[in-house]
Amino acid sequence: MTAAINLKPKHLRQNCPNCHVSNHIDVNYCPQCGQKSGLGLHSVWQMVLQFFANTFNVESKLTQSALGLFKPGFLTQEYLALHRVSYLSPIRIFVVLMFLWFLLLSFVGVDSLLANVKISNGSSSNEKEQQFDRDFLLQAISVDNYINQQLTDLNVLITQRNQPQEVVDKAKQSITALREILALNLDKPFPITLLGGRYELLERDIYQLDSDKIFEKYNINSRIDRLIVRAMLRFTQDPSGFNKFLFGNMTWAFFLDVLLMAGLFKLFYPKTKYTVHFVYHLHLRSFIFLCIMLGMGLYWLLTNGWYIAVFLILLVFIYIAISLQRVYPRHFLKTTIYFIIFIPLAFISFLTSTLVVMFFSSILF
């Protein structure tokens, strides 16, 4: 049989626009750098579709890493076995999932959450269902700023003419809210124990006085105590500082928590390198981010969300127990003891990391 004739001349070649290596014209991908041949200027829509196709397809590193996270200890074992080309690096998946969580929080917000809040009115107190929204946060963090915000809203409403019924209803709600907040007893003491002693600050002073006046009134002389009080006032009197801390500085708190827990694990597993503990806790926190996002989605879809939280907490505990045994293979009894110790240590570590970041951010910024 006669061999098939190649109609395309062998001398037809083209240079790769990325690395400038000369390749045959039939080559679809450059063998030197891997860039696809025949690329042109894509439209914005094509770029968006290409992003989602490359990021969330089954074979992408992000998808493979996310699927691997649901297997306790799997990604850590793969990383230690040097099987790394198919997955995102531990730090990258940690940062990506944390970013996605904050992004989801920014979209969802807290407007749809309900909480049973204990409202104190003078000597009596009662529990009622309170809409847990940004106004409630502002009221809880800073009474003065909350009142000023309500007065500003009322001023805008009353300056308008021919207000529709919903505007009138909003004004009535603002007036009712102001009456409730003004009826609160702000002259009750707020006890706080610091390194230099115990102080009983009046709640009114916390909302109204600056740090120097509080230092003078309550004889707070210790430098460390002054820094703590100054940090507390910053987040109490400045609601924008609270939001900045929540969506900005919490990134550093999570990362510090990983470093701290890896150091604590070094005490329990002294023969294991610190890097192993660091990678393990990056993967563990990444899985927790996934669970939180899953829980937020289920909470939004379902009305009764308490059992969702219980299920996810149990899932995290089971995940930790299994991953500990897989990454740190020890006797079952020893792993069980470490697991029991691990739970309170994790809460203490996260609380410590959050307080440290909050403290330094209040001083530096």
C-alpha positions as CSV (number, residue, x, y, z in Angstrom):
1,M,0.0,0.0,0.0
2,T,1.1,3.5,-0.8
3,A,1.8,5.6,2.3
4,A,-0.4,8.7,2.8
5,I,1.0,11.9,1.4
6,N,1.5,14.7,3.8
7,L,0.3,17.8,1.9
8,K,1.7,20.2,4.4
9,P,5.3,21.1,3.8
10,K,7.6,20.1,6.7
11,H,9.4,23.5,6.5
12,L,6.3,25.4,7.6
13,R,7.1,26.5,11.1
14,Q,6.0,29.2,13.6
15,N,7.5,30.8,16.6
16,C,5.8,30.5,20.0
17,P,4.8,34.1,21.0
18,N,5.6,33.3,24.6
19,C,9.1,31.7,24.5
20,H,9.9,32.3,20.8
21,V,10.9,28.7,20.2
22,S,10.3,27.6,16.6
23,N,7.7,24.8,16.3
24,H,6.0,22.9,13.5
25,I,2.8,24.6,12.4
26,D,0.7,21.5,13.4
27,V,1.8,21.6,17.0
28,N,-1.2,22.6,19.3
29,Y,0.9,23.3,22.4
30,C,4.5,24.6,22.6
31,P,6.7,21.7,23.8
32,Q,9.0,24.3,25.5
33,C,6.6,26.3,27.6
34,G,3.2,24.6,27.1
35,Q,1.3,27.6,25.8
36,K,-1.5,26.8,23.3
37,S,-0.9,27.7,19.7
38,G,-3.1,30.0,17.7
39,L,-4.1,32.2,20.6
40,G,-5.7,35.6,19.8
41,L,-7.2,38.4,21.8
42,H,-10.2,36.9,23.7
43,S,-13.4,38.8,24.5
44,V,-14.2,39.5,28.2
45,W,-16.9,36.7,28.1
46,Q,-14.4,34.2,26.7
47,M,-11.9,35.1,29.5
48,V,-14.5,34.6,32.2
49,L,-15.6,31.2,30.8
50,Q,-11.9,30.2,30.4
51,F,-11.3,31.1,34.1
52,F,-14.1,29.0,35.4
53,A,-13.3,26.2,33.0
54,N,-9.6,26.1,34.1
55,T,-10.3,26.7,37.8
56,F,-13.3,24.4,38.5
57,N,-12.9,21.5,36.1
58,V,-12.5,18.1,37.5
59,E,-8.8,17.9,36.8
60,S,-7.9,21.4,38.1
61,K,-5.7,21.7,41.2
62,L,-8.4,23.6,43.1
63,T,-11.0,20.9,42.5
64,Q,-8.6,18.1,43.3
65,S,-7.4,19.8,46.4
66,A,-11.0,20.5,47.6
67,L,-12.0,16.9,47.0
68,G,-8.9,15.7,48.8
69,L,-9.7,17.8,51.8
70,F,-12.8,15.7,52.5
71,K,-10.5,12.7,53.0
72,P,-9.0,13.1,56.6
73,G,-5.2,13.5,56.4
74,F,-5.1,12.6,52.7
75,L,-3.6,15.9,51.4
76,T,-1.0,16.0,54.2
77,Q,0.0,12.4,53.4
78,E,0.2,13.2,49.7
79,Y,2.3,16.3,50.4
80,L,4.7,14.3,52.6
81,A,4.9,11.6,49.9
82,L,6.0,14.3,47.4
83,H,2.8,13.9,45.3
84,R,2.3,17.6,44.8
85,V,1.8,18.4,41.1
86,S,-2.0,17.6,41.2
87,Y,-2.8,19.8,44.2
88,L,-2.5,23.3,45.4
89,S,0.2,24.0,47.9
90,P,-1.0,23.9,51.5
91,I,-0.6,27.7,52.0
92,R,-2.3,28.5,48.7
93,I,-5.4,26.3,49.4
94,F,-5.6,27.8,52.9
95,V,-5.5,31.3,51.5
96,V,-7.9,30.5,48.6
97,L,-10.6,28.9,50.8
98,M,-10.2,31.7,53.4
99,F,-10.7,34.3,50.7
100,L,-13.8,32.4,49.4
101,W,-15.2,32.3,52.9
102,F,-14.8,36.1,53.4
103,L,-16.2,36.6,49.9
104,L,-19.3,34.6,50.8
105,L,-19.6,36.5,54.1
106,S,-19.6,39.8,52.1
107,F,-22.4,38.5,49.9
108,V,-24.5,36.9,52.5
109,G,-24.0,39.4,55.3
110,V,-25.6,39.0,58.7
111,D,-29.0,40.5,57.9
112,S,-30.8,37.2,57.8
113,L,-29.6,35.9,61.1
114,L,-31.8,35.8,64.2
115,A,-30.6,35.5,67.8
116,N,-32.1,35.5,71.2
117,V,-30.7,38.6,72.8
118,K,-30.9,39.4,76.5
119,I,-32.0,43.1,76.7
120,S,-31.4,44.8,80.1
121,N,-33.7,47.7,81.1
122,G,-32.7,49.1,84.4
123,S,-33.0,46.5,87.1
124,S,-35.1,44.1,85.0
125,S,-34.1,42.0,82.0
126,N,-36.0,40.0,79.5
127,E,-35.3,37.9,76.5
128,K,-36.7,38.7,73.1
129,E,-35.9,37.8,69.5
130,Q,-33.8,40.5,68.0
131,Q,-32.9,40.9,64.4
132,F,-29.1,40.4,64.3
133,D,-28.2,42.9,61.6
134,R,-25.7,45.7,61.2
135,D,-27.8,48.1,63.3
136,F,-27.8,45.6,66.1
137,L,-24.0,45.3,65.9
138,L,-23.7,49.0,66.0
139,Q,-26.0,49.2,69.0
140,A,-24.1,46.5,70.8
141,I,-20.6,48.0,70.0
142,S,-21.3,51.7,70.5
143,V,-24.4,53.3,71.9
144,D,-23.5,56.8,70.9
145,N,-22.7,55.9,67.3
146,Y,-25.9,53.9,67.1
147,I,-28.0,56.9,68.4
148,N,-26.2,59.3,66.0
149,Q,-26.9,57.0,63.1
150,Q,-30.6,56.7,64.0
151,L,-30.9,60.5,64.3
152,T,-29.2,61.0,61.0
153,D,-31.7,58.6,59.4
154,L,-34.6,60.4,61.0
155,N,-33.3,63.8,59.8
156,V,-33.2,62.4,56.2
157,L,-36.7,61.0,56.5
158,I,-38.3,64.1,57.9
159,T,-36.8,66.4,55.3
160,Q,-38.5,64.5,52.6
161,R,-41.9,65.4,51.4
162,N,-44.8,63.2,50.4
163,Q,-43.3,60.2,52.2
164,P,-44.7,56.8,51.3
165,Q,-46.0,54.5,54.0
166,E,-42.8,52.5,54.2
167,V,-40.8,55.7,54.9
168,V,-43.2,56.6,57.7
169,D,-42.9,53.1,59.2
170,K,-39.1,53.3,59.1
171,A,-39.2,56.6,61.0
172,K,-41.5,55.0,63.6
173,Q,-39.1,52.1,64.0
174,S,-36.2,54.4,64.4
175,I,-38.0,56.4,67.1
176,T,-38.9,53.1,68.9
177,A,-35.3,51.9,68.7
178,L,-34.1,55.2,70.2
179,R,-36.5,55.0,73.1
180,E,-35.3,51.5,73.9
181,I,-31.7,52.4,73.8
182,L,-32.1,55.6,75.8
183,A,-34.0,53.6,78.5
184,L,-30.9,51.4,79.1
185,N,-29.0,51.8,82.3
186,L,-25.5,52.9,81.3
187,D,-24.4,53.7,84.9
188,K,-23.9,50.1,85.9
189,P,-20.3,48.9,86.4
190,F,-18.4,46.8,83.8
191,P,-15.9,44.7,85.8
192,I,-12.6,44.0,84.0
193,T,-9.6,42.2,85.4
194,L,-6.2,43.1,83.9
195,L,-2.6,42.4,84.9
196,G,-2.4,45.4,87.2
197,G,-5.6,44.7,89.1
198,R,-9.4,44.6,88.8
199,Y,-11.3,47.7,87.6
200,E,-15.0,48.4,87.5
201,L,-15.7,50.8,84.6
202,L,-19.0,52.4,84.1
203,E,-20.5,51.5,80.8
204,R,-21.3,55.1,80.1
205,D,-17.6,56.0,80.5
206,I,-16.6,53.2,78.1
207,Y,-18.9,54.7,75.4
208,Q,-18.2,58.4,76.1
209,L,-14.7,59.0,77.6
210,D,-11.4,58.7,75.7
211,S,-8.6,56.5,77.0
212,D,-6.6,59.2,78.8
213,K,-9.7,60.3,80.9
214,I,-10.4,56.7,81.8
215,F,-6.8,56.2,82.8
216,E,-7.0,59.2,85.1
217,K,-10.5,58.4,86.5
218,Y,-9.8,54.8,87.4
219,N,-6.1,55.1,88.2
220,I,-4.9,52.7,85.5
221,N,-1.2,53.2,85.7
222,S,0.2,49.9,84.3
223,R,1.5,50.4,80.8
224,I,0.3,46.9,79.7
225,D,-3.2,47.6,81.2
226,R,-3.3,50.9,79.4
227,L,-2.6,49.2,76.1
228,I,-5.3,46.7,76.7
229,V,-7.9,49.3,77.7
230,R,-6.9,51.4,74.7
231,A,-7.4,48.4,72.4
232,M,-10.8,47.7,74.0
233,L,-12.0,51.3,73.5
234,R,-10.9,51.3,69.9
235,F,-13.1,48.5,69.0
236,T,-15.9,49.6,71.3
237,Q,-16.2,53.2,70.1
238,D,-15.3,52.6,66.5
239,P,-17.7,50.2,64.7
240,S,-15.8,50.6,61.4
241,G,-12.7,49.3,63.3
242,F,-14.7,46.2,64.2
243,N,-15.6,45.5,60.6
244,K,-12.0,46.2,59.5
245,F,-10.7,43.7,62.1
246,L,-13.3,41.1,61.2
247,F,-12.6,41.0,57.4
248,G,-9.0,42.1,57.4
249,N,-7.0,41.3,60.5
250,M,-8.7,37.9,61.0
251,T,-6.5,36.7,58.2
252,W,-3.5,37.2,60.4
253,A,-5.3,35.6,63.3
254,F,-6.0,32.4,61.4
255,F,-2.4,32.2,60.2
256,L,-1.0,32.9,63.7
257,D,-3.3,30.2,65.0
258,V,-1.8,27.7,62.5
259,L,1.7,28.6,63.6
260,L,0.8,28.3,67.3
261,M,-0.9,25.0,67.0
262,A,2.0,23.6,65.0
263,G,4.3,24.6,67.8
264,L,2.0,22.9,70.4
265,F,2.0,19.7,68.3
266,K,5.8,19.8,68.3
267,L,5.6,19.3,72.1
268,F,3.4,16.2,71.6
269,Y,5.3,14.8,68.6
270,P,8.8,16.0,69.2
271,K,10.4,13.6,66.7
272,T,8.2,15.0,63.9
273,K,9.4,18.0,62.0
274,Y,7.7,21.3,62.6
275,T,6.9,21.6,58.9
276,V,4.8,18.5,59.1
277,H,2.6,20.0,61.9
278,F,2.4,23.3,59.9
279,V,1.2,21.5,56.7
280,Y,-1.3,19.4,58.7
281,H,-2.9,22.4,60.4
282,L,-3.1,24.3,57.1
283,H,-5.1,21.4,55.6
284,L,-7.2,21.1,58.8
285,R,-8.1,24.8,58.8
286,S,-8.9,24.6,55.1
287,F,-11.3,21.8,55.7
288,I,-13.0,23.8,58.5
289,F,-13.4,26.7,56.0
290,L,-15.1,24.4,53.7
291,C,-17.4,23.1,56.4
292,I,-18.3,26.7,57.4
293,M,-19.2,27.6,53.9
294,L,-21.2,24.4,53.5
295,G,-23.0,25.3,56.8
296,M,-23.8,28.8,55.6
297,G,-25.3,27.5,52.4
298,L,-27.4,24.9,54.3
299,Y,-28.5,27.5,56.8
300,W,-29.7,29.8,54.0
301,L,-31.7,27.0,52.4
302,L,-33.2,25.5,55.6
303,T,-35.1,27.3,58.3
304,N,-34.0,25.3,61.3
305,G,-30.2,25.5,61.3
306,W,-29.2,24.4,64.8
307,Y,-28.9,20.7,63.8
308,I,-26.8,21.7,60.8
309,A,-24.3,23.3,63.2
310,V,-24.3,20.2,65.4
311,F,-23.8,17.9,62.4
312,L,-20.8,20.0,61.1
313,I,-19.2,20.2,64.6
314,L,-19.4,16.4,64.9
315,L,-18.1,16.1,61.4
316,V,-15.1,18.2,62.3
317,F,-14.4,16.2,65.4
318,I,-14.6,12.9,63.5
319,Y,-12.3,14.4,60.8
320,I,-9.7,15.5,63.4
321,A,-9.7,12.1,65.1
322,I,-9.2,10.2,61.8
323,S,-6.6,12.6,60.4
324,L,-4.6,12.4,63.6
325,Q,-4.4,8.7,63.3
326,R,-3.4,8.8,59.7
327,V,-0.8,11.6,59.8
328,Y,0.6,10.6,63.2
329,P,0.2,6.8,63.4
330,R,0.4,5.9,67.1
331,H,-1.3,3.5,69.4
332,F,-5.1,4.1,69.4
333,L,-5.1,5.0,73.1
334,K,-2.4,7.5,72.7
335,T,-4.1,9.1,69.7
336,T,-7.4,9.3,71.7
337,I,-5.7,11.1,74.6
338,Y,-4.1,13.6,72.2
339,F,-7.5,14.1,70.5
340,I,-9.1,14.9,73.9
341,I,-6.3,17.4,74.7
342,F,-6.4,18.8,71.2
343,I,-10.0,20.2,71.3
344,P,-9.5,22.7,74.2
345,L,-6.1,23.6,73.0
346,A,-7.6,24.5,69.6
347,F,-10.0,26.9,71.2
348,I,-7.3,28.4,73.4
349,S,-5.0,28.8,70.5
350,F,-7.6,30.5,68.3
351,L,-8.7,32.8,71.1
352,T,-5.1,33.7,71.9
353,S,-4.3,34.4,68.3
354,T,-7.4,36.6,67.9
355,L,-6.6,38.6,71.0
356,V,-2.9,39.1,70.0
357,V,-3.8,40.3,66.5
358,M,-6.6,42.6,67.9
359,F,-4.2,44.0,70.4
360,F,-1.4,44.8,68.0
361,S,-3.7,46.0,65.3
362,S,-5.2,48.5,67.7
363,I,-1.8,49.8,68.6
364,L,-0.3,50.0,65.1
365,F,-3.3,51.1,63.1
